[in-house]
Structure formats: structure tokens, C-alpha cells
Amino acid sequence: MKFDKNMLALYAITDRKCIGDRGLEYSVEQALSGGATMIQLRDKEVDFDTLCKEADSLLKICQKYNAPLIINDNADVVIKTGADGVHLGQNDMELAKAREILGKDKIIGGSARTIELAKKAEQSIADYIGSGAVFGTLTKADAKYLGTENLKKICGAVGIPVVAIGGVSADNIPQLENCGISGIAVVSAIFGADNICSAAQKLRKLADSVIYGG
């Protein structure tokens, strides 16, 4: 799938604890039906084969909504399943290596919480950067607080799209206005909601307002 920065508007990242008994496939389809524009499969509690099975099932759902499926941390799953791309943290495979392995047509994102790391990701031909934790986060205990001013500086320092991540919710999305972001990445704000579809609808409307104005 050809990358377009508009795909990043509402970037939903799966979390087993948030989803609970509702099921991965059901929860992802609810998020997409509500307006999520990209899905990242993040499941660190399962083995490679199980992760591939999850990716296979989610890929079919994502294709129905014309939304990319990104795999967290694991380029091998992308190769095995044909998922649309991979997102890599600072302790994962080098972005340049991932591009070499996956080729120019796969979507590659990287985490960067400093200008230096953001520029390095851009030089490694990443398609986008995820920067945070903007507001702190409950899903990553070791995530350091970034803040909106630092986020704005990162957005201004690179030419590739930047997604705000970390504690992003309906309550604080308006604070991201004028930061220069191309999207918001959310975990519990969608998958921890009682009604995933309704939560996605609300978040998408707020995200579009911040990203595109109006």
C-alpha cells in the first residue's frame, strides 16, 4: 500500500490488556468503522506464529477499510504475512536495515523523542516518526514525558510526518493544535473505551480539527 500521510490521522495501536475479552478482530473492526486510519498490531505476549496469525486476520479487516496494518517491532512478520509495514523503536532493528529488507514499498515508522533522533530517522528513509510520550502514558511505564513544545520543535526540524503519541485522549487533543503533527496515535483512548466505535468517531473528529483546521 502506497504511503500517504493522511493515513496517520487516527493511528490506533492494539493492546491486549485494554481489549480484554472483546477480541482483537472485533475491537480493530470497531476502531476502523469509527474512523481509525491506521492500525498497529502490538502484542509482545505471543510467539512469532501466533503474531503472524493475528496479523493475517487483521490484514483482511484493514483491507476492507483501506487502512494500513503496521506491525510493531517485527519486520519478519511483515515479510511472512504481507502486512503493510513496521514500526520500530530505538532498541529495535535499525530503520535503514528495515528499509533494505522490506524495500521501498513498505511503510516504515520509527520512534523519536529528540530532534537528533528524528533527523536520523528521516535520513534512514523512514516514512513517519512517532514522538512522545507527549502527555505521559499508562501503557509504557518507562516512557519519558515530552510535552507539546518539544513535539512542535521535532515537527519543525524534519520534513517527514510526525505522529503524537503517549497519553493522547479526547481531553488533551486540542492542546496539539499548531504543533505541526500529521496524526495522533492512541491505545487506551480507543481500545480501553466502553464503546470503541464511538470513541474512534470522537477522536477522529478532534484529530482532523487539529491536523487540518476547522
Contacts in CASP RR format, 6 or more apart in sequence:
PFRMAT RR
TARGET T0000
AUTHOR 0000-0000-0000
METHOD contacts of the structure
MODEL  1
MKFDKNMLALYAITDRKCIGDRGLEYSVEQALSGGATMIQLRDKEVDFDT
LCKEADSLLKICQKYNAPLIINDNADVVIKTGADGVHLGQNDMELAKARE
ILGKDKIIGGSARTIELAKKAEQSIADYIGSGAVFGTLTKADAKYLGTEN
LKKICGAVGIPVVAIGGVSADNIPQLENCGISGIAVVSAIFGADNICSAA
QKLRKLADSVIYGG
1 68 0 8 1.000
1 84 0 8 1.000
1 107 0 8 1.000
2 105 0 8 1.000
3 68 0 8 1.000
3 107 0 8 1.000
3 127 0 8 1.000
3 128 0 8 1.000
5 128 0 8 1.000
5 161 0 8 1.000
5 182 0 8 1.000
6 37 0 8 1.000
6 182 0 8 1.000
7 37 0 8 1.000
7 38 0 8 1.000
7 67 0 8 1.000
7 68 0 8 1.000
7 107 0 8 1.000
8 37 0 8 1.000
8 38 0 8 1.000
8 128 0 8 1.000
8 161 0 8 1.000
8 163 0 8 1.000
8 182 0 8 1.000
8 183 0 8 1.000
9 37 0 8 1.000
9 182 0 8 1.000
9 183 0 8 1.000
9 184 0 8 1.000
9 204 0 8 1.000
9 207 0 8 1.000
9 208 0 8 1.000
9 211 0 8 1.000
10 35 0 8 1.000
10 36 0 8 1.000
10 37 0 8 1.000
10 38 0 8 1.000
10 183 0 8 1.000
10 184 0 8 1.000
10 186 0 8 1.000
10 200 0 8 1.000
10 203 0 8 1.000
10 204 0 8 1.000
10 207 0 8 1.000
11 36 0 8 1.000
11 37 0 8 1.000
11 38 0 8 1.000
11 40 0 8 1.000
11 163 0 8 1.000
11 165 0 8 1.000
11 183 0 8 1.000
11 184 0 8 1.000
11 185 0 8 1.000
11 186 0 8 1.000
12 28 0 8 1.000
12 31 0 8 1.000
12 32 0 8 1.000
12 36 0 8 1.000
12 38 0 8 1.000
12 39 0 8 1.000
12 40 0 8 1.000
12 185 0 8 1.000
12 186 0 8 1.000
12 187 0 8 1.000
12 190 0 8 1.000
12 191 0 8 1.000
12 200 0 8 1.000
13 39 0 8 1.000
13 40 0 8 1.000
13 42 0 8 1.000
13 72 0 8 1.000
13 165 0 8 1.000
13 185 0 8 1.000
13 186 0 8 1.000
13 187 0 8 1.000
14 24 0 8 1.000
14 27 0 8 1.000
14 28 0 8 1.000
14 39 0 8 1.000
14 40 0 8 1.000
14 41 0 8 1.000
14 42 0 8 1.000
14 43 0 8 1.000
14 187 0 8 1.000
14 191 0 8 1.000
15 42 0 8 1.000
15 139 0 8 1.000
15 187 0 8 1.000
15 188 0 8 1.000
15 191 0 8 1.000
15 192 0 8 1.000
16 24 0 8 1.000
16 43 0 8 1.000
16 45 0 8 1.000
18 139 0 8 1.000
18 187 0 8 1.000
18 188 0 8 1.000
18 191 0 8 1.000
18 192 0 8 1.000
19 27 0 8 1.000
19 191 0 8 1.000
19 192 0 8 1.000
22 196 0 8 1.000
24 43 0 8 1.000
24 54 0 8 1.000
24 57 0 8 1.000
24 58 0 8 1.000
25 57 0 8 1.000
25 58 0 8 1.000
25 61 0 8 1.000
27 191 0 8 1.000
27 196 0 8 1.000
28 39 0 8 1.000
28 58 0 8 1.000
28 61 0 8 1.000
28 62 0 8 1.000
29 61 0 8 1.000
30 196 0 8 1.000
30 197 0 8 1.000
30 200 0 8 1.000
31 39 0 8 1.000
31 190 0 8 1.000
31 191 0 8 1.000
31 196 0 8 1.000
31 197 0 8 1.000
31 200 0 8 1.000
32 39 0 8 1.000
32 61 0 8 1.000
32 62 0 8 1.000
32 64 0 8 1.000
32 65 0 8 1.000
32 67 0 8 1.000
32 200 0 8 1.000
33 65 0 8 1.000
33 197 0 8 1.000
33 200 0 8 1.000
34 196 0 8 1.000
34 197 0 8 1.000
34 198 0 8 1.000
34 200 0 8 1.000
34 201 0 8 1.000
34 204 0 8 1.000
35 200 0 8 1.000
35 201 0 8 1.000
35 204 0 8 1.000
36 67 0 8 1.000
36 190 0 8 1.000
36 200 0 8 1.000
36 204 0 8 1.000
37 67 0 8 1.000
37 204 0 8 1.000
38 67 0 8 1.000
38 68 0 8 1.000
38 70 0 8 1.000
39 58 0 8 1.000
39 62 0 8 1.000
39 67 0 8 1.000
39 68 0 8 1.000
39 69 0 8 1.000
39 70 0 8 1.000
40 69 0 8 1.000
40 70 0 8 1.000
40 71 0 8 1.000
40 72 0 8 1.000
40 87 0 8 1.000
40 185 0 8 1.000
41 51 0 8 1.000
41 54 0 8 1.000
41 55 0 8 1.000
41 58 0 8 1.000
41 69 0 8 1.000
41 70 0 8 1.000
41 71 0 8 1.000
41 72 0 8 1.000
41 83 0 8 1.000
42 72 0 8 1.000
42 73 0 8 1.000
43 50 0 8 1.000
43 51 0 8 1.000
43 54 0 8 1.000
43 72 0 8 1.000
44 72 0 8 1.000
44 73 0 8 1.000
46 54 0 8 1.000
48 74 0 8 1.000
48 76 0 8 1.000
48 77 0 8 1.000
51 71 0 8 1.000
51 74 0 8 1.000
51 77 0 8 1.000
52 77 0 8 1.000
52 80 0 8 1.000
52 81 0 8 1.000
55 69 0 8 1.000
55 71 0 8 1.000
55 77 0 8 1.000
55 80 0 8 1.000
55 81 0 8 1.000
55 82 0 8 1.000
55 83 0 8 1.000
56 81 0 8 1.000
58 69 0 8 1.000
59 69 0 8 1.000
59 81 0 8 1.000
59 82 0 8 1.000
59 83 0 8 1.000
59 84 0 8 1.000
62 68 0 8 1.000
62 69 0 8 1.000
62 84 0 8 1.000
68 84 0 8 1.000
68 85 0 8 1.000
68 107 0 8 1.000
69 83 0 8 1.000
69 84 0 8 1.000
69 85 0 8 1.000
70 83 0 8 1.000
70 84 0 8 1.000
70 85 0 8 1.000
70 86 0 8 1.000
70 87 0 8 1.000
70 107 0 8 1.000
70 109 0 8 1.000
71 77 0 8 1.000
71 78 0 8 1.000
71 81 0 8 1.000
71 83 0 8 1.000
71 85 0 8 1.000
71 86 0 8 1.000
71 87 0 8 1.000
72 86 0 8 1.000
72 87 0 8 1.000
73 86 0 8 1.000
73 87 0 8 1.000
73 88 0 8 1.000
73 89 0 8 1.000
73 92 0 8 1.000
73 93 0 8 1.000
74 86 0 8 1.000
75 86 0 8 1.000
75 88 0 8 1.000
75 93 0 8 1.000
75 98 0 8 1.000
75 101 0 8 1.000
75 102 0 8 1.000
77 83 0 8 1.000
77 86 0 8 1.000
78 84 0 8 1.000
78 85 0 8 1.000
78 86 0 8 1.000
78 102 0 8 1.000
78 106 0 8 1.000
79 101 0 8 1.000
79 102 0 8 1.000
84 106 0 8 1.000
84 107 0 8 1.000
85 102 0 8 1.000
85 106 0 8 1.000
85 107 0 8 1.000
85 108 0 8 1.000
85 109 0 8 1.000
86 98 0 8 1.000
86 102 0 8 1.000
86 106 0 8 1.000
86 107 0 8 1.000
86 108 0 8 1.000
86 109 0 8 1.000
87 108 0 8 1.000
87 109 0 8 1.000
87 110 0 8 1.000
87 111 0 8 1.000
87 130 0 8 1.000
88 94 0 8 1.000
88 95 0 8 1.000
88 98 0 8 1.000
88 108 0 8 1.000
88 109 0 8 1.000
88 110 0 8 1.000
88 111 0 8 1.000
89 110 0 8 1.000
89 111 0 8 1.000
90 111 0 8 1.000
90 112 0 8 1.000
90 117 0 8 1.000
94 124 0 8 1.000
95 108 0 8 1.000
95 109 0 8 1.000
95 110 0 8 1.000
95 120 0 8 1.000
95 121 0 8 1.000
95 124 0 8 1.000
95 125 0 8 1.000
95 126 0 8 1.000
96 124 0 8 1.000
96 125 0 8 1.000
98 108 0 8 1.000
99 108 0 8 1.000
99 124 0 8 1.000
99 125 0 8 1.000
99 126 0 8 1.000
102 108 0 8 1.000
107 127 0 8 1.000
107 128 0 8 1.000
108 125 0 8 1.000
108 126 0 8 1.000
108 127 0 8 1.000
109 121 0 8 1.000
109 126 0 8 1.000
109 127 0 8 1.000
109 128 0 8 1.000
109 129 0 8 1.000
109 130 0 8 1.000
110 121 0 8 1.000
110 126 0 8 1.000
110 128 0 8 1.000
110 129 0 8 1.000
110 130 0 8 1.000
111 117 0 8 1.000
111 129 0 8 1.000
111 130 0 8 1.000
111 131 0 8 1.000
111 132 0 8 1.000
112 118 0 8 1.000
112 120 0 8 1.000
112 121 0 8 1.000
112 129 0 8 1.000
112 130 0 8 1.000
112 131 0 8 1.000
112 154 0 8 1.000
113 131 0 8 1.000
113 132 0 8 1.000
113 133 0 8 1.000
113 144 0 8 1.000
113 146 0 8 1.000
113 150 0 8 1.000
113 154 0 8 1.000
114 154 0 8 1.000
115 153 0 8 1.000
115 154 0 8 1.000
115 157 0 8 1.000
115 158 0 8 1.000
118 129 0 8 1.000
118 131 0 8 1.000
118 154 0 8 1.000
118 157 0 8 1.000
118 158 0 8 1.000
118 162 0 8 1.000
119 157 0 8 1.000
119 158 0 8 1.000
121 129 0 8 1.000
121 158 0 8 1.000
121 160 0 8 1.000
122 129 0 8 1.000
122 158 0 8 1.000
122 159 0 8 1.000
122 160 0 8 1.000
126 160 0 8 1.000
127 160 0 8 1.000
127 161 0 8 1.000
128 160 0 8 1.000
128 161 0 8 1.000
128 162 0 8 1.000
128 163 0 8 1.000
128 182 0 8 1.000
129 154 0 8 1.000
129 158 0 8 1.000
129 160 0 8 1.000
129 161 0 8 1.000
129 162 0 8 1.000
129 163 0 8 1.000
130 162 0 8 1.000
130 163 0 8 1.000
130 164 0 8 1.000
130 165 0 8 1.000
130 185 0 8 1.000
131 146 0 8 1.000
131 151 0 8 1.000
131 154 0 8 1.000
131 155 0 8 1.000
131 162 0 8 1.000
131 163 0 8 1.000
131 164 0 8 1.000
131 165 0 8 1.000
132 143 0 8 1.000
132 146 0 8 1.000
132 147 0 8 1.000
132 151 0 8 1.000
132 164 0 8 1.000
132 165 0 8 1.000
132 166 0 8 1.000
133 140 0 8 1.000
133 143 0 8 1.000
133 144 0 8 1.000
133 145 0 8 1.000
133 146 0 8 1.000
133 165 0 8 1.000
133 166 0 8 1.000
133 167 0 8 1.000
134 146 0 8 1.000
134 147 0 8 1.000
134 148 0 8 1.000
134 151 0 8 1.000
134 164 0 8 1.000
134 165 0 8 1.000
134 166 0 8 1.000
134 167 0 8 1.000
134 168 0 8 1.000
134 176 0 8 1.000
135 145 0 8 1.000
135 147 0 8 1.000
135 166 0 8 1.000
135 167 0 8 1.000
135 168 0 8 1.000
135 169 0 8 1.000
135 172 0 8 1.000
136 143 0 8 1.000
136 145 0 8 1.000
136 146 0 8 1.000
136 166 0 8 1.000
136 167 0 8 1.000
137 143 0 8 1.000
137 165 0 8 1.000
137 166 0 8 1.000
137 167 0 8 1.000
137 187 0 8 1.000
138 167 0 8 1.000
138 188 0 8 1.000
139 166 0 8 1.000
139 187 0 8 1.000
139 188 0 8 1.000
140 166 0 8 1.000
143 166 0 8 1.000
148 175 0 8 1.000
148 176 0 8 1.000
148 179 0 8 1.000
151 162 0 8 1.000
151 164 0 8 1.000
151 176 0 8 1.000
151 179 0 8 1.000
151 181 0 8 1.000
152 178 0 8 1.000
152 179 0 8 1.000
152 180 0 8 1.000
154 162 0 8 1.000
155 162 0 8 1.000
155 179 0 8 1.000
155 180 0 8 1.000
155 181 0 8 1.000
156 180 0 8 1.000
161 181 0 8 1.000
161 182 0 8 1.000
161 183 0 8 1.000
162 180 0 8 1.000
162 181 0 8 1.000
162 182 0 8 1.000
162 183 0 8 1.000
163 181 0 8 1.000
163 182 0 8 1.000
163 183 0 8 1.000
163 184 0 8 1.000
163 185 0 8 1.000
164 176 0 8 1.000
164 179 0 8 1.000
164 181 0 8 1.000
164 183 0 8 1.000
164 184 0 8 1.000
164 185 0 8 1.000
165 184 0 8 1.000
165 185 0 8 1.000
165 186 0 8 1.000
166 185 0 8 1.000
166 187 0 8 1.000
167 186 0 8 1.000
167 188 0 8 1.000
167 189 0 8 1.000
168 176 0 8 1.000
168 184 0 8 1.000
168 185 0 8 1.000
168 186 0 8 1.000
168 189 0 8 1.000
169 186 0 8 1.000
169 189 0 8 1.000
170 189 0 8 1.000
170 199 0 8 1.000
170 202 0 8 1.000
170 203 0 8 1.000
170 206 0 8 1.000
173 184 0 8 1.000
173 203 0 8 1.000
173 206 0 8 1.000
173 207 0 8 1.000
173 210 0 8 1.000
174 206 0 8 1.000
174 209 0 8 1.000
174 210 0 8 1.000
176 184 0 8 1.000
176 210 0 8 1.000
177 209 0 8 1.000
177 210 0 8 1.000
179 210 0 8 1.000
181 210 0 8 1.000
181 211 0 8 1.000
182 211 0 8 1.000
183 207 0 8 1.000
183 211 0 8 1.000
184 203 0 8 1.000
184 207 0 8 1.000
184 210 0 8 1.000
186 203 0 8 1.000
189 199 0 8 1.000
189 203 0 8 1.000
190 196 0 8 1.000
190 199 0 8 1.000
190 200 0 8 1.000
190 203 0 8 1.000
192 199 0 8 1.000
193 199 0 8 1.000
END
